[in-house]
C-alpha cells in the first residue's frame, strides 16, 4: 500500500500547487477508511517541502519515482519516502528516506537509542539511522520483487530541521550510521550526491509499482526461529518500539544490580511482537552470562519452543530456560537476575495441579528476581483465574519495593500487519466501542462460512508447510479423551465431525504434522501463531435482540476457564456476568488473531455469521 506515487516532475508540481497534503489525505482515507490527524497532515506538509528542495536538482532525472507513505509488508509501519530509478547497467535502486523534524538529539547509553524532544517533552527513542535500516531490512525480507529483481535498497535519514548533529553522529552509533547515513538541514548537497550515486536514470519501468504489487515471501514463525535467537543470530529485526523495549529492559536489568528491584510492564496487543522481544531479551541476557528465564503460565509455547531446541541443548538446560509461572514458590529472593514473563495476563493466584500451592504467582515471581519484565494484554484474559492485569502487577511491585517502568508495543506484525482488521474485530466483538466499521481495504484474508465442512476444506487447502489449523470455543465435551473412536464436535446434516486435538500431542498439537484434521482450543494455541486459522464459534457467543451476547452455560463442563462461575454468580451476579462476558469475547478475539495471513470463521449461530459479515469480505 502506497498513499502517493508520482514522478519527480509531477511531485514537484503537486508541491508548487499546494495539493500534496490533500492528495495524501485522500489516499489515507481511501486505504484506511478514516480521517487523518491534523498533526500528521502538518508533518506531511512541512517535511515534503524539504524533500522537494532536495529533488530540485537538474542532475536528477524528471521521471525518478517518488512514493510517499509506503506500507512495509506484514506490518503496520510505513516508510516516509522511497525514491526509485536505475543506475549503471540498468540496475534497479530504491533510496529509502526516513524523515524527522527534530532539531537535535543527544547520545544515550543504549544501542540505537537517542534522546530528543518528542511528543511534548524529552524522551528516548530510536536512532533514525537504525529505523531507516530496519525498514529496508523488512522490505527486503518480505518482498519477492526486491529479492528476485535485485532491487538495491539504500536507507538514509533526513533531519531537515536539525543543525546540530553531534549527538546523532557520536562514534557510539558508528555501525548504524554506516548502514544508513544521516543528513541534516544544511546538507542538501550531500543528500543529493547520495541519491545521484545510485540513481542515474528514472523509474521508466515502474519499479515501485512492481514492488507494491509483489507477492510476499513466507514469514518466519517465532517457534522456528527460537534456536537461532538463543544462539544470538538476528532472526528478527526489532522495529521501533520493539527495539526501545528491548534496550530499556537491558538497562533495567543492569540498574537492578546496583539500584534495587525493577519491574517493567510492557503492554501489547496480538502480533505486536511481545514474544519476539521476550525471547530476544532472554537470549541476550544469557549471552552476557546473566541468569535469565522465560516464564509463561501457558504450557503450549514452552513446549513448542523446547521441542525446537531438542537435540541442540541438554534437557536440563532447556528446562532451565522455559519455566512455568508456578516455579517460584519458596525461591530465595533476588536469586534470578531477570525473569521475562510472557502472556502475564494468564498468571494465577495459586499454583499446582489442584491450585493449592503458593501464595500468589505475581508476588513469587517479582520476589524471586532483581528485575522482572511482564508482557501483558488485558484483552487476552480468558479464564476466571487469570489475575495478571496491569493493576495487579503494579500493586505487587509496590508492595515488594520495586520501581515500575511501563511501555507499550503498538505496531502490528501479525494479521498481515493489518491494524484495520484488529480495529474492526474489537468493534464487532464488542471489546471496544470505537474502531473500523468494515473490512474494506484491510488487506487481510477474512471469510465467513455457512457450512463447517467448507471451512474445514478451506483450511486443509491452506495447510501448506503445516501452516493452517482449526480451533474452536470450548463448547463441546472431550469425549475422545476416554474413547478415541468418539467424535467430539459434530454438526448433523453438514458432514462435519471432528475430534479435539489428541491427548498424545498435548501442547505440541499446533506444530504436529497431520493435526490439521483435529480441532484445538484456546489452551493449545494462545501465545502461538499459524498462517491461516479456522475458527468455530460455539453457542457461547450468540445474537439476542440484535446485540452480540455471551452465554457461559454453553461452555463444556470440562472447560476450566469459566469453572465455578455459577457459584460466583450467586455472590456477585453483576460482576460475574461482566467477567464471563469479557472472558468469552476475549477468547474469540485471541482465537481470531492467531492467523498471520488469514482467519476463516464458522459460527453456530447464523445471526453471529451475519453480524461478522458486516462490510465486504475479501476474496482469495
Secondary structure, 3 states (H helix, E strand, C coil): CEEEEEEHHHHHHHHHCCCHHHHHHHHHHHHHCCCCCHHHHHHHHHHHHHHHHHHCCCCCCCCCEEEEEEECCCCCCEEEEEEEEECHHHCEEEEEEEEECCCECEECCCCCEEEEEECCEEEEEECHHHHHHHHHHHHHHHEHHHHHCCCEEEEEEEECCCCECCCCCCHHHHHHHHHCCEEECCCHHHHHHHHHHHCCECCCCCHHHHHHHCCECCCCCHHHHHHHHHCCCCCCCCCCHHHHHHHHHHHHHHHHHHHCCEEEEEEECCCCCHHHHHHHHHHHHHHCCCCEEEEECCHHHHHHHHHHHECCECHHHHHHHEEECCCCCCCCCCCEEEEEECCHHHCCCCECCCCCECCCHHHHHHHHEEEEEEEECHHHCCCCCCCCCHHHHHHHHHHCCCEEEEEEECCCCCHHHCHHHHHHHHHHCCCCCCCCCCCCCCCCEEEECCCHHHHHHHHHHCCHHHCEEEEECCCCCCHHHCCCCCCCEEECCCCEEECECCCCCHHHHHHCCCHHHCEECHHHHCCCCEEEEEEEECCCEEEECCEEEECHHHCCCCCCCCCCHHHHHHHCHHHHHHHHHHHHHHHHHHHCCCEEEEEEEEECCHHHHHHHCCCCCCCC
